[in-house]
Each structure stands twice: as C-alpha cells, then as structure tokens.
Amino acid sequence: MPGHLDQKRDQRLGLRDGRVADDGRCAVQSACGSSSSPHGSNHLNTTLLVKFDEHGGTYDHVPPGPAPTPGAPAGQLGFRFDRLGVRVPTIAVSAWIPERTVVTREHWNTSVLATLRERWKLGPPLTERDAAAATFTDVFALDATHGLFRKLFPGVHA
C-alpha cells in the first residue's frame, strides 16, 4: 500500500521516529490545554490516556495471571479468555495526578471501563472482567491541581 499510508505513522511498518508519536501526544495535550468549556479550561476536566496496544515484542519476566472470563464463548482451541495477556505500559496525563507518579499496581484494559463506570455512576459492570478490574481512581490523588498545566499553558485559566 505504498503511497496510501504515512509511513512515519504506519504501525504495521513500525514507528520509525519516536518524535512523531511525541508530536501527536503534544498536539492533543496542547489542544486540551488551550481550549475551554463553559465550566473552565479543558485541562482540568480531561485525562489523556496513552495505552499501547502491544508490549513491543520484548520478553516479559512476569507470566500472565488468571482473569475472570468476559462471558464470551470459548474461542479457537477452546481458549476461554480466562487469563491476562502480556503487560503493556500506559501513560496518564492529568492535572489531578501528582507529578512524577509511577503506578506499579496491576491494571487491565477494562480498568478504563471500571473507572468510567465508577466516576459517572454508569450502572453495573458489563462483564465479570470489568467488575474485577482495579480502577484508576486512586491515581487521581490531588485535591487541587499541581500547577504543571499552568506552567505549560500560562494563558489558560479555569
């Protein structure tokens, strides 16, 4: 498909230059920081989650653990979806997370669903998997923003 894809961004070809991803993340953060809503600056009501869709092909010394089945029928070769996959990194950017926070507690992809459900009281879990998933609620540990966004976006006021 040459000519149809931006080869700097085509994940199937591998990311050739990490600055492209950094530029995209920075553009999203800048858009959130420089825009506002009727309730104030969007940097105060936006969390940017960068979740990688794979581990990058490196060996992980921690074997995948068990997990509740999501309720789907068994897949190929009887696979029941009853175990976790390899660990993948996630980056969370929010005015409500303390600077330099590193979270080592296990979260699953369904932790995003569990957090949204808890935060906005969206009803019961969709599956046993998101019912058992840890939320990111404790990561948002600040009672007031830490000022990093004010440093990055000095003209934006809540």
SVG drawing of the C-alpha trace seen along z (x, -y; Angstrom):
<svg xmlns="http://www.w3.org/2000/svg" viewBox="-27 -34 40 61">
<polyline fill="none" stroke="black" stroke-width="0.4" points="0.0,0.0 2.9,-2.4 1.7,-5.9 -1.5,-5.4 0.0,-5.5 2.0,-7.9 5.0,-5.6 6.1,-7.6 2.9,-6.7 2.1,-3.2 2.2,-0.8 2.4,2.2 5.7,0.9 6.8,-0.1 7.2,-3.6 10.4,-4.8 10.7,-8.0 9.5,-8.3 9.2,-12.1 6.1,-11.5 4.3,-9.9 5.6,-12.6 4.3,-15.3 0.9,-13.7 0.6,-13.4 1.9,-17.0 -0.7,-18.2 -3.5,-16.6 -2.3,-18.0 -1.9,-21.4 -5.5,-21.3 -6.9,-20.3 -4.8,-23.0 -5.7,-25.8 -9.4,-25.1 -12.1,-25.8 -15.7,-24.8 -18.5,-26.7 -17.0,-25.2 -13.5,-26.4 -10.3,-25.2 -10.5,-21.7 -7.1,-20.8 -9.0,-20.4 -11.6,-18.0 -9.5,-16.0 -7.3,-13.0 -5.1,-11.8 -4.5,-8.0 -1.9,-6.6 -2.4,-2.9 -0.1,-0.8 -1.8,2.0 1.1,4.4 4.3,4.8 6.7,4.2 7.9,7.8 10.1,7.8 10.3,10.7 8.3,10.1 9.6,12.0 6.1,11.9 3.8,14.6 0.3,13.6 -2.0,14.2 -5.6,15.5 -8.6,13.3 -12.3,13.6 -13.8,14.7 -15.7,11.9 -18.6,14.3 -17.7,14.9 -17.9,18.5 -14.6,20.3 -12.5,19.3 -10.1,21.3 -8.7,24.4 -11.1,23.9 -9.4,20.7 -11.7,19.3 -10.1,15.8 -9.5,16.7 -6.0,15.3 -4.4,11.9 -2.1,11.1 1.4,9.6 1.8,6.4 1.7,3.1 2.7,-0.3 0.1,-3.1 0.8,-6.8 -1.8,-9.0 -1.7,-12.8 -4.0,-14.8 -3.9,-17.9 -5.2,-15.7 -2.3,-13.3 0.8,-14.2 3.9,-15.0 6.3,-12.0 3.7,-9.5 4.6,-5.9 1.9,-3.3 3.1,0.3 -0.3,1.8 -1.8,4.0 -4.5,2.5 -6.2,4.2 -7.6,2.7 -11.0,3.0 -9.8,0.7 -10.7,-2.2 -14.3,-0.9 -14.4,-0.3 -13.1,-3.8 -15.6,-5.5 -18.4,-3.4 -17.4,-4.4 -16.8,-8.0 -20.0,-8.7 -22.2,-6.0 -22.9,-4.4 -24.5,-1.3 -23.5,2.3 -20.4,3.9 -20.6,5.1 -18.7,8.4 -17.0,10.2 -13.8,8.8 -14.6,5.1 -16.3,6.0 -13.0,7.3 -10.7,4.7 -9.0,2.1 -9.9,-1.5 -7.6,-4.4 -9.4,-6.5 -6.6,-6.4 -4.2,-7.7 -6.1,-10.9 -4.8,-11.8 -4.8,-15.6 -7.5,-17.7 -6.2,-20.6 -4.2,-20.7 -0.5,-20.8 0.2,-23.7 2.1,-21.9 -0.6,-22.8 -0.4,-26.4 3.3,-26.3 2.7,-24.7 -0.3,-26.9 0.1,-30.2 -2.7,-31.9 -5.4,-29.3 -7.5,-29.9 -10.0,-27.6"/>
</svg>
